[in-house]
């Protein structure tokens, strides 16, 4: 028994020693040394060019390939784009086999989102259209108005990573969403504030390809306005609704073009600037530069497109419930806008000019219902459709999650609050936290 115990203690001691040794080895990082740098030659030699003023694609290829190959390459390119429409500064990349002057491929950036790739094969050239890869992220921002809404967004420190162009696009998105509640050029006050969550598609160079507001809040003179994105049909043509599911849109836009100075108001009698006689002016004149895009103020069908007496080039659109809108003195019509064309709200239908009897470039805009003319600045515009009742459950779920995005952003400035009554679905939200209506 004594000998067995001794052997047992010896084996136990050996195992403990082995564990200690293993532990010491594990705690030390082994040094495997370093390898010498291995130089790998590039797979191809690359030359990046930009089309100069008046330079053609063919001229740029002149020294790279012979005339016969150039014809074959241009033919392959025409499967996806017209070489005659390439603009100045278009980036063209020539790819050569390493150590040779043999051209193996050409990349032409026809737009920020598309590149035509041309590759040589055993029978000539083939081409493919490559979409610029993008990733999706979400931007959160809040700000307070000191002078102008534009300046507040452009100079917002939370948006410094965006290009100047993309910050302007954000302003356009916010203006398009809230345009029925307020006019950013006239109704903004110092101390007004905003916050929003914006989902965007981003190119490799950091610029934005597309995007949409997921949720936004604008506090104007202490009154909060909300817009939550919802796409009931899942077709990408979603709209914006307030926290009660009512559309923030109206059946008509407040104005048919980005705000310009009103040069003539609705009147029963005014002196015509050309005829020098007193006559009724049954519309609104917006002074604007020639070529300024004109938007359809509501969905409808084009019932007139062409000259119309003193109105000059005119577009008339028929809308539901007997409404017709008229847009006069256009310089030209947008391609594709013809008699019978169905247009959507905010679609560009033409461009400002001074055709007909006009002393300067401007848009004459009228609204008629069942043949009777109304002052566009005084019409009580009908609201858009609310969230469909069949989609209310999904709307509430999406609205809650998107409003929660806003609640992660600190609110600036005071907000008028109220206490709402509880309804049959449960207790009302705390309006002091959600910025409910005044």
KEMARFI-533262 format. One line per 8 residues: number of its first residue (from 1); for each residue x, y, z of N, C-alpha, C. Coordinates in steps of 0.1 Angstrom, whole numbers, plus 2048, in hexadecimal, padded with zeros to 3 digits. Layout:
NUM	X Y Z X Y Z X Y Z ~ ... $
***
This chain:
1	808 7F4 800 800 800 800 809 80C 800 ~ 814 80C 808 81C 818 808 822 81B 7FB ~ 827 810 7F4 82E 812 7E7 824 818 7DD ~ 817 812 7DE 80D 817 7D4 80A 826 7D6 ~ 809 82A 7E3 806 838 7E6 811 841 7E1 ~ 81E 83C 7E3 829 844 7DF 829 846 7CF ~ 826 83B 7C8 826 83C 7BA 81A 845 7B5 ~ 80F 844 7BD 804 84D 7B9 807 85C 7BB $
9	80F 85F 7C6 813 86D 7C9 81C 871 7BE ~ 825 868 7BA 82F 86C 7B0 828 86F 7A2 ~ 81E 866 79F 817 869 792 80F 876 793 ~ 809 879 79F 802 885 7A1 80B 891 7A0 ~ 817 890 7A6 820 89B 7A5 825 89E 797 ~ 827 893 78F 82B 895 781 820 89B 779 ~ 814 898 77B 809 89E 774 808 8AD 777 ~ 809 8B0 784 808 8BE 788 813 8C6 781 $
17	820 8C0 781 82B 8C7 77B 828 8C9 76C ~ 823 8BF 766 820 8C0 757 815 8CB 754 ~ 80B 8CC 75D 801 8D7 75C 807 8E4 75D ~ 810 8E6 767 817 8F3 769 81F 8F7 75D ~ 826 8ED 757 82E 8EF 74C 826 8F3 740 ~ 81A 8EC 73E 811 8EF 733 80B 8FD 734 ~ 807 901 741 802 90E 743 80C 919 740 ~ 818 916 744 823 920 741 824 922 732 $
25	824 917 72A 825 918 71C 81A 920 715 ~ 80D 91D 71A 802 923 714 802 932 717 ~ 806 936 722 806 944 726 810 94D 71E ~ 81A 946 717 824 94D 70F 820 94C 701 ~ 820 957 6F9 81D 957 6EB 829 953 6E3 ~ 828 948 6DC 834 943 6D4 838 94D 6CA ~ 845 94F 6C8 84B 958 6BE 84E 94F 6B1 ~ 846 952 6A7 849 94B 69A 852 952 691 $
33	857 95D 695 860 965 68D 858 96D 682 ~ 85E 972 678 858 97A 66E 85D 975 660 ~ 854 977 656 857 974 649 85C 980 641 ~ 864 97D 637 869 988 62E 85D 98C 625 ~ 85C 999 622 852 99F 619 853 998 60C ~ 847 993 607 847 98D 5FA 840 997 5F0 ~ 847 99B 5E6 842 9A5 5DC 83B 99D 5D1 ~ 82E 9A1 5CF 826 99B 5C4 823 9A5 5BA $
41	826 9A3 5AD 824 9AC 5A3 815 9AE 5A1 ~ 810 9BA 59D 802 9BC 59B 7FD 9B4 58F ~ 7F0 9B0 590 7EA 9A8 586 7E8 9B0 579 ~ 7E8 9BD 579 7E7 9C5 56D 7EC 9D3 570 ~ 7EF 9DA 565 7F3 9E8 566 7E7 9F1 563 ~ 7E5 9FB 56B 7D9 A03 56A 7DC A11 567 ~ 7D5 A17 55D 7D6 A25 55A 7C7 A2B 55B ~ 7C6 A35 563 7B9 A3C 565 7B9 A49 55E $
49	7AF A4B 555 7AE A57 54D 7A0 A5E 54F ~ 79F A6A 54C 793 A71 54C 791 A78 53F ~ 785 A77 539 782 A7D 52C 784 A8C 52D ~ 78C A91 524 78E AA0 523 782 AA6 51C ~ 782 AB3 51C 778 ABB 515 778 AB8 506 ~ 76D AB3 501 76D AB0 4F2 773 AA3 4EE ~ 77A A9C 4F8 780 A90 4F5 776 A84 4F4 ~ 778 A7B 4EB 76F A70 4E9 775 A63 4EF $
57	76D A59 4F2 772 A4D 4F7 77B A46 4ED ~ 778 A47 4E0 781 A41 4D6 78E A48 4D6 ~ 78E A55 4D7 79B A5C 4D7 7A4 A58 4E2 ~ 79E A56 4EE 7A6 A52 4FA 7AC A44 4F7 ~ 7A5 A3B 4F0 7AA A2E 4ED 7B4 A2D 4E2 ~ 7B6 A39 4DB 7BE A39 4CF 7CC A32 4D0 ~ 7D3 A35 4DB 7E1 A30 4DD 7E1 A23 4E4 ~ 7D5 A1E 4E8 7D5 A11 4F0 7D2 A05 4E7 $
65	7CA A06 4DD 7C7 9FB 4D4 7C5 A00 4C6 ~ 7C6 9F7 4BC 7C5 9FB 4AE 7B6 9FD 4AA ~ 7B4 A02 49E 7A7 A07 49A 79D 9FC 49A ~ 7A1 9F0 495 798 9E5 494 793 9E0 4A2 ~ 79C 9DF 4AC 798 9DB 4B9 790 9E6 4C0 ~ 793 9F3 4BD 78C 9FE 4C3 77D 9FD 4BE ~ 77B 9FA 4B2 76D 9F8 4AD 766 9ED 4B4 ~ 76C 9E2 4B6 766 9D7 4BE 763 9DA 4CC $
73	76D 9E2 4D2 76B 9E6 4E0 75F 9EF 4E2 ~ 75E 9F9 4D9 753 A03 4D9 746 9FC 4D7 ~ 746 9F2 4CE 739 9EA 4CB 735 9E3 4D8 ~ 73E 9DD 4DF 73B 9D6 4EC 736 9E0 4F6 ~ 73C 9EC 4F6 738 9F7 500 72A 9FB 4FD ~ 726 9FC 4F1 719 A01 4ED 70D 9F7 4F2 ~ 711 9EB 4F6 707 9E3 4FC 701 9E8 509 ~ 708 9F1 50F 704 9F7 51C 703 A06 51D $
81	70A A0D 514 70A A1C 514 70E A21 507 ~ 70B A2E 505 70E A35 4F8 71C A3C 4FA ~ 726 A39 4F3 733 A40 4F5 732 A4F 4F1 ~ 729 A53 4E9 727 A61 4E6 722 A69 4F1 ~ 71C A62 4FB 716 A6A 506 71F A6A 512 ~ 72B A66 511 734 A66 51D 738 A75 51F ~ 737 A79 52C 73A A87 52F 748 A8A 532 ~ 74C A96 531 759 A9B 535 75C A96 544 $
89	768 A92 546 76D A8D 553 768 A7E 556 ~ 762 A78 54D 75E A6A 54F 76B A62 551 ~ 76B A5A 55C 777 A52 560 778 A45 558 ~ 783 A43 551 786 A37 549 793 A31 54D ~ 792 A24 551 79E A1D 556 7A2 A13 54B ~ 7AF A14 547 7B4 A0A 53E 7BD A00 546 ~ 7BA 9F3 543 7C1 9E8 54A 7CA 9E0 540 ~ 7D7 9E0 543 7E1 9D9 53B 7E6 9CD 541 $
97	7EA 9C3 539 7F2 9B8 53E 7FF 9BD 544 ~ 803 9B8 54F 80F 9BD 556 81C 9BB 54D ~ 824 9C5 54C 830 9C5 544 82E 9C6 535 ~ 822 9C9 531 81F 9C9 522 817 9D6 51F ~ 815 9D8 512 80C 9E3 50E 7FF 9DD 509 ~ 7FC 9D1 50C 7F0 9CB 507 7E4 9CE 510 ~ 7DA 9D4 50B 7CE 9D8 512 7C6 9CC 515 ~ 7C3 9C9 521 7BA 9BE 525 7AC 9C1 529 $
105	7AA 9CE 52D 79D 9D2 531 79B 9E1 533 ~ 78F 9E6 532 78C 9F4 534 77F 9F5 53D ~ 780 9FE 547 774 A01 54F 770 A10 54D ~ 763 A12 54A 75E A1F 548 753 A22 552 ~ 755 A2C 55A 74C A30 565 741 A38 55E ~ 736 A32 559 72C A3A 552 724 A42 55B ~ 723 A3F 568 71C A46 572 722 A43 580 ~ 71E A49 58A 723 A46 597 71F A38 59C $
113	714 A33 595 70F A26 59A 711 A1A 590 ~ 717 A1D 584 719 A13 57A 726 A15 573 ~ 72D A09 570 739 A09 569 738 9FE 55E ~ 73C A02 552 73C 9F8 547 74A 9F2 547 ~ 74B 9E5 549 758 9DE 549 75A 9D7 53C ~ 764 9D9 535 767 9D3 528 774 9CA 529 ~ 773 9BE 525 77E 9B4 526 780 9AE 519 ~ 78D 9AC 516 791 9A5 50A 790 996 50B $
121	78B 98F 501 78B 981 501 791 97C 4F4 ~ 790 96F 4F1 797 96A 4E6 791 96E 4D9 ~ 785 972 4D9 77E 976 4CD 77C 985 4CB ~ 77F 98D 4D6 77D 99B 4D5 77B 9A1 4E3 ~ 770 9A9 4E4 76D 9B0 4F1 75F 9AD 4F5 ~ 75D 9AB 502 750 9AA 508 74E 9B4 513 ~ 742 9B7 517 73F 9C1 520 735 9BD 52B ~ 735 9C3 536 72B 9C1 540 729 9CD 548 $
129	71D 9CF 54D 71A 9DB 555 71B 9D8 564 ~ 723 9DF 56B 726 9DC 579 720 9E7 582 ~ 717 9E3 58B 712 9EC 594 71B 9F0 5A0 ~ 71D 9FC 5A3 725 A01 5AE 720 9FB 5BB ~ 728 9F4 5C2 723 9EE 5CF 720 9F9 5D9 ~ 716 9F6 5E1 712 9FF 5EC 710 9F8 5F9 ~ 711 A00 604 70C 9FA 611 702 A04 617 ~ 6FA 9FF 620 6EF A06 626 6F2 A0A 634 $
137	6F0 A17 638 6F2 A1A 646 6E7 A24 649 ~ 6E6 A28 656 6DC A32 65B 6E3 A3E 661 ~ 6DF A49 65E 6E4 A56 663 6DA A5B 66E ~ 6DF A60 679 6D7 A66 683 6DC A74 685 ~ 6D3 A7E 686 6D7 A8C 688 6CD A94 68F ~ 6D1 A9E 696 6C8 AA8 69C 6CE AB6 69B ~ 6C6 AC0 69A 6CB ACD 698 6C1 AD8 69C ~ 6C6 AE4 69F 6BD AEF 6A2 6C0 AFA 698 $
145	6B5 B01 694 6B6 B0C 68A 6BA B19 691 ~ 6C5 B1E 68C 6C9 B2C 691 6C5 B37 687 ~ 6C7 B34 67A 6C4 B3D 670 6BB B37 665 ~ 6C1 B2D 65E 6B9 B26 653 6BA B17 655 ~ 6B0 B10 650 6AF B02 651 6BB AFC 649 ~ 6BD B01 63D 6C8 AFD 634 6D5 AFE 63C ~ 6D8 B09 642 6E5 B0B 649 6E6 B01 654 ~ 6DB AFE 65B 6DC AF5 667 6E0 AE7 663 $
153	6DA AE2 657 6DE AD5 653 6EB AD4 64D ~ 6EF ADE 644 6FC ADE 63D 707 ADF 647 ~ 705 AE6 652 710 AE9 65C 70F ADF 668 ~ 706 AD6 668 704 ACD 673 710 AC4 675 ~ 716 AC4 681 722 ABD 683 720 AAE 683 ~ 714 AA9 685 711 A9B 684 711 A96 675 ~ 711 A9F 66C 710 A9C 65E 71D A9F 656 ~ 728 AA2 65D 734 AA6 656 73A A9B 64E $
161	737 A8E 651 73C A83 649 736 A83 63B ~ 72A A89 639 723 A89 62C 729 A94 623 ~ 728 A92 616 72D A9C 60D 723 AA8 60D ~ 727 AB3 608 71E ABF 608 712 ABC 5FF ~ 714 AB5 5F4 709 AB1 5EC 6FF AA8 5F3 ~ 704 A9F 5FB 6FB A96 602 6F3 A9D 60D ~ 6F9 AA7 613 6F2 AAF 61D 6E7 AB6 617 ~ 6E9 ABB 60B 6DE AC2 604 6D3 AB8 600 $
169	6D7 AAC 5FD 6CD AA2 5FA 6C4 A9F 607 ~ 6CB A9F 612 6C3 A9D 61F 6B9 AA8 620 ~ 6BD AB4 61E 6B4 AC0 61F 6A8 ABE 615 ~ 6AA AB9 609 6A0 AB7 5FF 696 AAC 605 ~ 69B AA1 60B 693 A97 610 68A A9D 61B ~ 690 AA4 625 688 AAA 630 67D AB4 62A ~ 681 ABC 621 678 AC6 61B 66C ABE 614 ~ 670 AB4 60D 665 AAC 606 65B AA6 60F $
177	660 AA1 61B 657 A9A 625 64F AA5 62C ~ 654 AB0 630 64D AB9 639 647 AC5 631 ~ 648 AC4 623 643 AD0 61C 634 AD3 61D ~ 62C AC9 622 61E ACC 623 61B AD3 631 ~ 624 AD1 63B 622 AD7 648 628 AE5 649 ~ 633 AE7 642 639 AF4 643 641 AF8 637 ~ 644 B04 635 64D B09 62A 65A B0D 630 ~ 664 B05 62D 671 B07 633 678 B14 630 $
185	673 B1B 625 679 B27 621 672 B33 628 ~ 666 B31 62F 65F B3D 635 65B B3B 643 ~ 659 B2E 647 653 B2C 654 65D B28 65F ~ 669 B25 65C 673 B21 666 676 B2D 66F ~ 678 B29 67C 67B B33 686 688 B2F 68E ~ 690 B38 692 69C B35 69B 697 B2D 6A7 ~ 69D B22 6AA 699 B1A 6B5 692 B0E 6B1 ~ 68C B0E 6A5 686 B01 69F 691 AF7 69F $
193	68D AEA 6A0 697 ADF 6A0 691 AD3 699 ~ 69A ACA 696 697 ABE 68F 69F AB2 693 ~ 69B AA6 690 6A3 A9A 692 69D A90 688 ~ 6A6 A88 683 6A2 A7E 679 6AB A72 679 ~ 6A6 A67 674 6AD A5B 671 6AC A59 662 ~ 6B7 A58 65B 6B7 A57 64C 6BF A4B 648 ~ 6B8 A42 640 6BF A36 63B 6C4 A39 62D ~ 6D1 A36 62A 6D7 A39 61D 6DF A2E 617 $
201	6E0 A2E 60A 6E9 A25 603 6F5 A2C 5FF ~ 701 A27 603 70E A2E 602 717 A27 5F8 ~ 71D A2F 5EF 727 A29 5E6 734 A28 5ED ~ 73E A21 5E7 74B A1F 5ED 752 A2D 5EF ~ 74F A37 5E7 756 A44 5E9 74F A4C 5F4 ~ 745 A47 5FB 73E A4E 606 732 A56 602 ~ 730 A57 5F5 724 A5F 5F0 718 A57 5F1 ~ 70C A5E 5F1 700 A57 5F3 6F9 A55 5E6 $
209	6F4 A48 5E3 6ED A45 5D7 6DE A48 5D9 ~ 6D9 A44 5E4 6CB A46 5E6 6C8 A45 5F5 ~ 6BC A49 5F9 6B9 A48 608 6AB A4C 60A ~ 6A7 A4A 617 699 A4E 61B 699 A51 62A ~ 691 A5B 62E 68F A5D 63C 687 A52 642 ~ 68C A4C 64C 684 A42 654 67A A48 65D ~ 67F A53 664 677 A5A 66E 67D A68 66F ~ 674 A72 671 679 A80 673 66F A87 67B $
217	675 A91 682 66D A9A 68B 672 AA8 688 ~ 669 AB2 686 66C AC0 685 663 AC8 68E ~ 66A AD0 697 662 AD8 6A1 663 AE6 69C ~ 657 AEB 698 655 AF9 692 64D B01 69C ~ 654 B0B 6A2 64D B14 6AC 648 B0C 6B7 ~ 64F B02 6BB 64A AFA 6C7 641 AEE 6C3 ~ 63C AEE 6B7 633 AE3 6B3 63A AD8 6AB ~ 63A ACC 6B0 641 AC1 6A9 639 ABB 69E $
225	640 AB8 693 63A AB1 687 642 AA5 685 ~ 63B A99 683 642 A8D 681 63F A87 674 ~ 649 A7F 66F 647 A78 662 64E A6B 663 ~ 646 A60 662 64C A52 663 649 A4B 656 ~ 654 A45 650 653 A3E 643 64B A31 645 ~ 642 A2F 63B 63B A22 63B 637 A1F 62D ~ 63A A12 629 637 A0E 61B 62D A03 61B ~ 620 A06 61C 616 9FB 61D 616 9F1 612 $
233	619 9F5 606 619 9EC 5FB 626 9E5 5F8 ~ 630 9E9 5FF 63D 9E3 5FD 643 9E5 5EF ~ 63F 9EF 5E8 643 9F2 5DA 64E 9FD 5D9 ~ 653 A01 5E4 65D A0C 5E4 658 A1A 5E3 ~ 64A A1B 5E2 644 A28 5E1 63D A2B 5ED ~ 644 A29 5F9 63E A2C 606 63B A3B 608 ~ 635 A3E 613 632 A4C 616 635 A4F 625 ~ 631 A5B 629 634 A5F 637 627 A62 63E $
241	627 A5E 64B 61B A5F 653 61F A65 661 ~ 616 A6C 667 619 A71 675 617 A65 67F ~ 618 A68 68C 617 A5E 696 609 A57 697 ~ 5FF A5E 691 5F2 A58 692 5EE A51 685 ~ 5F8 A4F 67C 5F5 A48 66F 5EF A51 664 ~ 5EE A5E 667 5E8 A67 65D 5F3 A6B 653 ~ 5F0 A6C 646 5FA A70 63C 5FF A7E 63F ~ 60C A80 63E 612 A8E 63F 610 A95 631 $
249	60D A8D 627 60C A93 619 5FE A99 618 ~ 5FD AA1 60E 5F0 AA6 60A 5EE AA2 5FB ~ 5E2 AA2 5F7 5DF A9E 5E9 5E7 AA7 5DF ~ 5EA AB3 5E3 5F1 ABC 5DA 5FD AC2 5E2 ~ 608 AC4 5DA 613 ACC 5E0 60F ADA 5E2 ~ 616 AE1 5EC 613 AEF 5EE 618 AF7 5E3 ~ 622 AF3 5DB 627 AFB 5D0 62D AF1 5C6 ~ 62D AF5 5B9 631 AEC 5AF 640 AED 5AB $
257	648 AF4 5B3 656 AF5 5B1 65D AF9 5BE ~ 66A AF6 5BF 671 AFB 5CA 66F B0A 5CC ~ 66D B0E 5D8 667 B1B 5DB 66F B26 5D4 ~ 668 B2F 5CD 66D B3B 5C7 664 B46 5CB ~ 668 B52 5C8 660 B5E 5CC 653 B5E 5C4 ~ 648 B61 5CC 63B B62 5C5 63A B70 5BF ~ 639 B70 5B2 638 B7D 5AB 62A B81 5A7 ~ 621 B79 5A8 613 B7C 5A5 609 B73 5AD $
265	600 B7A 5B3 5F6 B72 5BC 5E8 B71 5B5 ~ 5E0 B68 5BA 5D3 B67 5B5 5CB B74 5B7 ~ 5C4 B78 5AD 5BD B85 5AE 5B2 B86 5A4 ~ 5A7 B8D 5A8 59B B8F 59F 59E B9A 594 ~ 5A8 BA2 597 5AC BAC 58D 5B9 BB2 590 ~ 5C2 BB1 586 5CF BB7 587 5D3 BBC 579 ~ 5DD BC5 579 5E1 BCA 56C 5EB BC0 566 ~ 5E8 BBB 55A 5F0 BB1 553 5FD BB8 54F $
273	609 BB2 552 615 BB9 54F 618 BBA 540 ~ 612 BB2 538 615 BB3 529 609 BBB 522 ~ 5FD BB7 525 5F1 BBD 51E 5EE BCB 524 ~ 5F3 BCE 531 5F0 BDA 537 5E1 BDD 539 ~ 5DA BD2 53C 5CB BD4 53E 5C8 BCD 54B ~ 5BD BD0 551 5B8 BCA 55E 5B1 BBD 55A ~ 5B6 BB2 560 5B0 BA5 55D 5B2 B9C 569 ~ 5AA B92 56B 5AB B89 576 5B8 B80 575 $
281	5BE B7D 580 5CA B74 580 5C7 B69 589 ~ 5C3 B5E 583 5BD B52 58A 5C8 B48 58E ~ 5D3 B4C 592 5DE B43 595 5E9 B4A 59D ~ 5F3 B42 59F 5FF B48 5A6 60B B47 59D ~ 613 B52 59D 61F B53 595 62B B51 59E ~ 634 B48 59A 640 B46 5A1 64C B4A 599 ~ 653 B54 59D 65F B58 596 66A B4E 598 ~ 670 B4A 58D 67A B3F 58E 683 B40 581 $
289	68F B3B 582 698 B3B 577 693 B32 56C ~ 696 B35 55F 692 B2D 554 699 B1F 556 ~ 691 B15 554 697 B07 555 694 B01 563 ~ 68F B08 56C 68B B03 579 681 AF8 578 ~ 683 AEC 57E 679 AE1 57C 66C AE4 583 ~ 661 AE0 57C 654 AE2 581 64E AD4 584 ~ 648 AD3 590 643 AC6 595 633 AC6 594 ~ 62E ABA 591 620 AB8 592 61C AB8 5A1 $
297	612 AC0 5A4 60F AC1 5B3 606 AB6 5B8 ~ 602 AAD 5AF 5FA AA1 5B4 5FA A97 5A9 ~ 5F6 A8B 5AD 5F5 A80 5A3 5E9 A83 599 ~ 5EB A7F 58D 5E1 A82 583 5E5 A7E 575 ~ 5DD A83 56B 5DF A7F 55D 5E0 A8C 555 ~ 5E9 A8D 54C 5EB A99 544 5E0 A9A 53A ~ 5D9 AA5 53A 5CE AA7 531 5D1 AB2 527 ~ 5DC ABA 529 5E0 AC4 51F 5EF AC5 520 $
305	5F6 AC5 514 604 AC7 514 607 ACE 506 ~ 60A ADB 507 60D AE2 4FB 609 AF1 4FD ~ 60A AF9 4F2 607 B07 4F3 5F8 B09 4F7 ~ 5F6 B14 4FE 5E8 B17 502 5E7 B27 503 ~ 5E6 B2D 4F7 5E3 B3B 4F7 5EE B43 4FE ~ 5E9 B4D 506 5F3 B56 50E 5FA B4E 518 ~ 5F6 B42 51C 5FD B3A 526 60A B34 520 ~ 60C B34 513 617 B2E 50D 617 B1F 50F $
313	623 B19 510 624 B0B 512 61E B07 520 ~ 614 AFE 520 60B AFC 52B 609 AED 52D ~ 609 AE8 53A 606 ADB 53E 5F9 ADC 547 ~ 5EF AD4 544 5E4 AD3 54D 5E2 AC4 551 ~ 5E0 AC2 55E 5DF AB4 564 5D1 AB3 56B ~ 5CA AA8 568 5BE AA5 56F 5C0 A9C 57B ~ 5BA A9F 586 5BC A98 593 5AE A93 597 ~ 5AE A8A 5A1 5A1 A85 5A7 599 A91 5AC $
321	58C A8E 5AE 582 A98 5B4 581 AA5 5AC ~ 583 AA4 59F 580 AB0 596 58B ABA 596 ~ 596 AB7 59C 5A1 AC1 59C 5A9 AC1 58F ~ 5AE ACD 58B 5B7 ACE 580 5C1 AD9 584 ~ 5CE AD6 581 5D9 AE0 583 5DE AE4 575 ~ 5E2 AF1 575 5E7 AF7 568 5F5 AFD 56B ~ 5FE AFA 562 60C AFF 563 610 B06 556 ~ 612 B13 556 613 B1B 54A 621 B22 548 $
329	623 B27 53C 630 B2E 538 63C B25 538 ~ 63B B18 536 646 B0F 537 650 B12 52B ~ 65D B10 52E 667 B11 523 666 B04 51B ~ 664 AF9 521 664 AEC 51A 65D AE2 524 ~ 659 AD7 51D 653 ACC 525 65D AC1 528 ~ 65B ABA 532 663 AAF 535 660 AA3 52B ~ 66B A9D 526 669 A92 51D 661 A87 524 ~ 657 A81 51D 64F A77 522 642 A7C 528 $
337	641 A89 52A 634 A8F 52F 62C A92 523 ~ 622 A8A 520 619 A8C 514 60B A8C 518 ~ 602 A8E 50E 5F4 A8D 511 5F0 A7F 515 ~ 5EA A7E 521 5E6 A71 526 5F0 A6B 52F ~ 5FC A71 531 606 A6C 53A 601 A6C 548 ~ 603 A62 550 5FF A62 55E 60C A66 566 ~ 60A A70 56E 615 A76 576 612 A74 585 ~ 61D A74 58D 61C A73 59B 620 A80 5A1 $
345	61B A83 5AD 61F A8F 5B5 62E A90 5B5 ~ 633 A9C 5B2 641 A9F 5B3 649 A9B 5A6 ~ 642 A95 59C 648 A92 58F 64B A9F 588 ~ 657 AA0 582 65A AAC 57A 652 AAB 56D ~ 64B AB6 569 643 AB5 55D 648 ABF 552 ~ 650 AC9 557 655 AD3 54D 65F ADC 554 ~ 662 AE8 54D 66C AF1 553 667 AFF 551 ~ 66B B08 55A 667 B16 55A 66C B1D 54E $
353	663 B26 549 667 B2E 53D 65F B3B 53D ~ 65E B40 531 656 B4C 52F 64F B4C 522 ~ 64A B40 51E 642 B40 512 634 B46 514 ~ 62E B4A 509 621 B51 50A 623 B5F 50E ~ 619 B65 514 61A B73 518 621 B74 526 ~ 62E B76 526 635 B77 533 641 B81 531 ~ 643 B88 53C 64E B92 53B 65B B8D 541 ~ 65B B81 547 667 B7B 54C 664 B6C 550 $
361	66E B64 552 66C B56 555 665 B54 563 ~ 65A B4D 562 652 B4A 56E 648 B3E 56B ~ 643 B39 576 638 B2F 574 62B B34 579 ~ 621 B33 570 613 B36 574 60C B29 577 ~ 607 B29 584 601 B1C 589 5F3 B1F 58D ~ 5EA B16 589 5DB B17 58C 5D6 B0A 592 ~ 5CC B0B 59A 5C4 AFF 59F 5B5 B02 59C ~ 5AF AF8 596 5A1 AF9 592 59A AEC 597 $
369	58E AEE 59C 585 AE2 5A0 578 AE4 599 ~ 575 ADA 591 568 ADA 589 567 AE7 581 ~ 572 AEC 57C 573 AF8 573 574 B05 57B ~ 573 B05 588 573 B11 590 582 B13 595 ~ 587 B1F 594 595 B22 598 596 B26 5A6 ~ 5A0 B20 5AD 5A2 B23 5BB 5B0 B28 5BD ~ 5B2 B31 5C8 5BF B36 5CB 5C8 B2A 5D1 ~ 5D2 B26 5CA 5DB B1B 5CF 5E0 B1D 5DD $
377	5E2 B2A 5E1 5E7 B2D 5EF 5DD B2C 5FA ~ 5D0 B2B 5F6 5C5 B2B 600 5BD B1E 600 ~ 5C0 B15 5F7 5B8 B09 5F6 5BC B00 602 ~ 5B1 AFB 609 5B3 AF1 614 5B6 AE4 60D ~ 5C3 AE1 60C 5C7 AD5 604 5C2 AC8 60B ~ 5BC ABF 604 5B7 AB3 60A 5C3 AAA 60E ~ 5C2 AA3 619 5CC A9A 61E 5CE A8E 616 ~ 5DA A88 616 5DC A7B 60F 5D6 A70 617 $
385	5D6 A64 612 5D0 A59 618 5D8 A55 625 ~ 5D1 A51 630 5D8 A4D 63C 5DD A3E 63A ~ 5E3 A39 645 5E7 A2B 644 5DB A22 642 ~ 5DB A19 638 5D0 A10 636 5CD A08 643 ~ 5C0 A07 646 5BC A00 652 5C1 9F1 652 ~ 5C2 9EB 647 5C7 9DD 646 5D6 9DC 64A ~ 5DD 9E8 649 5EB 9E8 64C 5EF 9EE 65A ~ 5E4 9F1 662 5E6 9F8 66E 5EF 9F1 678 $
393	5EE 9E4 679 5F6 9DC 683 605 9DE 67F ~ 608 9DB 672 616 9DC 66D 61B 9EB 66E ~ 612 9F4 66C 616 A02 66D 61A A06 67B ~ 613 A01 685 616 A04 693 623 9FE 697 ~ 626 9F2 692 633 9EC 696 63E 9F3 68F ~ 63D 9F7 682 648 9FE 67C 649 A0C 681 ~ 63E A13 684 63E A20 689 646 A21 696 ~ 642 A17 69F 649 A17 6AC 658 A15 6AB $
401	65C A0C 6A3 66B A09 6A1 672 A15 69B ~ 66B A1C 692 672 A27 68B 671 A34 694 ~ 667 A35 69C 666 A41 6A5 671 A3E 6B0 ~ 673 A32 6B4 67E A2F 6BE 68B A33 6B9 ~ 68D A33 6AB 69A A38 6A6 69B A47 6A9 ~ 690 A4E 6A8 691 A5D 6AB 694 A5F 6BA ~ 68E A56 6C3 690 A58 6D1 69E A56 6D6 ~ 6A6 A4F 6CD 6B4 A4E 6D1 6BC A5B 6CF $
409	6B6 A65 6C8 6BC A71 6C5 6B7 A7C 6CE ~ 6C0 A83 6D6 6BC A8D 6DF 6B4 A98 6D8 ~ 6A9 A9C 6DD 6A1 AA7 6D8 6A6 AB4 6DC ~ 6A6 ABE 6D4 6AB ACC 6D7 69F AD5 6D8 ~ 6A0 ADE 6E2 696 AE8 6E3 689 AE3 6E9 ~ 680 AED 6ED 673 AEA 6F4 669 AE5 6EA ~ 660 ADC 6EE 655 AD7 6E6 648 AD8 6EE ~ 63E ADD 6E7 631 ADD 6ED 62C ACF 6EF $
417	626 ACC 6FB 621 ABE 6FE 613 ABE 702 ~ 60D AB2 701 5FF AB1 705 5FE AA3 70B ~ 5F3 AA0 712 5F1 A93 718 5E5 A8E 710 ~ 5E7 A83 709 5DC A7D 700 5D4 A73 709 ~ 5C7 A72 705 5BF A68 70C 5C2 A5A 708 ~ 5C1 A51 711 5C3 A43 70D 5B8 A3E 704 ~ 5BC A35 6FB 5B1 A30 6F2 5B0 A21 6F4 ~ 5A8 A1B 6EC 5A5 A0D 6EE 5B1 A03 6EC $
425	5BB A08 6E5 5C7 A00 6E3 5D1 A00 6EF ~ 5CE A09 6F9 5D7 A09 704 5DA A18 707 ~ 5E3 A1A 711 5E6 A27 715 5ED A2F 70A ~ 5EB A3C 70A 5F1 A45 700 5FF A47 703 ~ 608 A49 6F9 616 A4C 6FB 617 A59 703 ~ 623 A5A 70A 626 A66 711 629 A71 708 ~ 621 A7A 705 623 A84 6FB 62F A8D 6FE ~ 632 A8F 70B 63D A97 70F 64A A91 70A $
433	64A A84 709 656 A7D 704 656 A7C 6F4 ~ 64A A7B 6EF 649 A78 6E0 647 A85 6D8 ~ 645 A90 6DF 643 A9C 6D8 636 A9D 6D0 ~ 62B A99 6D7 61E A98 6D1 619 AA6 6CC ~ 60E AA6 6C5 609 AB3 6BF 605 ABD 6CA ~ 605 AC9 6C5 602 AD4 6CF 5F3 AD4 6D3 $
***
